[in-house]
């Protein structure tokens, strides 16, 4: 009987660790979802909430659980998964922990598109989502145009993206400052990000869109390992680096645009979720499945805190994700140079 090789042992260890991490996150999601179903003005015992989830109980319980709380929980999980997966794709493809839609201006572009529809055209509903999608896609195209120089290089892409982020933020501030106070208040709530009012067709589009893009990600995920080794090594392994990088980033932009068009720009989820995921599995890879689970868990937890735990005042979900993400960004900026030298 032959003994296992070191490579086999390492792969087995990584598989077990991945299974443990994903299982733990799944349990945490179940606990958080149960809290989300039970807490609120019309509080329900966990037993009644779970029964109502399966259509058992009086009409009041069914209405509260299935019409009010369940769509909010589902939206938080789906949007968090989309942001987490997009952030992991950005960071692994560009080989930069600062590469996220928040930093690169893509989320800001979505905000500009949505606010333009609200304030400039006076529209609401689906038009706002379409405007957000167009805004995110427009910023992404502009970043590509200005960053492309005989290929797409990560440092140039990030720097150009930061410039467009500031430009979009300035334009957004100007639109809010020059608008009518009541209209500006409506638009301002959207720019923070919230999962409160997504239901029906919007929720279905988010779910179907995420499922379709997840299939595409599964097809391009094989490039992430070689790209992480650098362009020369990736080419040696038969990967067309420019085509692989552009295709992967297009999918990541689509994920960001889809999620932001539905819930608004939930700050820092795409930045923080992949970083937490990589630390949980501790193998230096892109950690795509764990990033999905981590993003979903973060947004669901942030929404519960936003509803019930933020100084006793209900707040948009994006405020809590910003409060969590901003200190992490400061720590990342303070330690990034030290890690690069090491």
Phi, psi and omega in degrees: 000121184280146178278155181289141177284160178302324179294318179296317179298317180296316179296320178296318178297317180295320179296316178296317180296318178299316179297318179295316181296312180296321177296318179296318178294324177297318177297318179297321178297318179298317179297313180295319179296322177296319175299317180298326179284333187264326185279150177143180180300319175260079184290145181232143171297149181306321181298314179293323180296317180293319177298318178296329178300327180261016174084018181248127179137180181283170185297324180297315179296318180296320181294314183296316185282308189277329184263332185253308190269321182297315177300324180294318179295315180298320179296316179300317181293316183291315180295318177298319178297317180296314179296317180297317180292318179298316179298320179296320179294316178301310187290321181285323181290319180269356179053048183211120181292347177270355182281099176215159181302330178294314183286325186276354176091359182290319176294322177296323176298321176297320178297317179299317179298317181292315181292327175298319178293319182290309187272322184278322183254348179069027182258169180211184176067229185298328181299325179294318178296319178296317178299320178295318179297315180296320179297316179296316181295322180296314179298319180298317179296318179296319178299315178301315184300315184277339182268342185282120174220091184053039181134169182251109183256141191296315184297314180296319179300315180295315182296316177296320179298319177298320178298316179290330176298315177296319180297315180295320179296320179293317179296321179296317178297320179296317180296318180292322181290329183267358183270165173300144188300318181290318177295321179297322179297319178297315181292324183295321178299320181293323183291339178286320181104127180205147178254015191288322193245027180262121177207178173056233186296321179300315179295320179296318179297318178299315181294313182292317179299317179295320179297317180295314181292329177296323176296318178297318179299320178300329180284327183264354184297335182295342179278342188296319179299307178299320180297327180294340180276351183106158186297318183297313179295320180298317177297323177297334178269007175089017181264127173282097195299314182297314180296319180295317181293316180295316180299315181296317181291328175298317178296319179296319178297319178298320177298315180296314181298319180298310182293316182292324178295338182266316187240356185089175184278092177287107191298136167072358179297315180293337178279315190277319187302312179295326179295316177297318181299316180296324178290326181293319181266338170054046175234005176077000181275182181290339175055049185297309181298320180289328176296320176300309181295321180293316178299316179298317180295317181298314183292320178297316178297318180297322180292321178296317177296318181297323180285321194234348190233004184265086179056028177075009182239130176294135184221158174298149183301323183298335178295317181291317178297326176293320179295328178280318188283326184299312176299323178297318179298318178298317178296320180296317178295324182288332186252350186297315181297321180296318179291325180296319178294322180294000000 
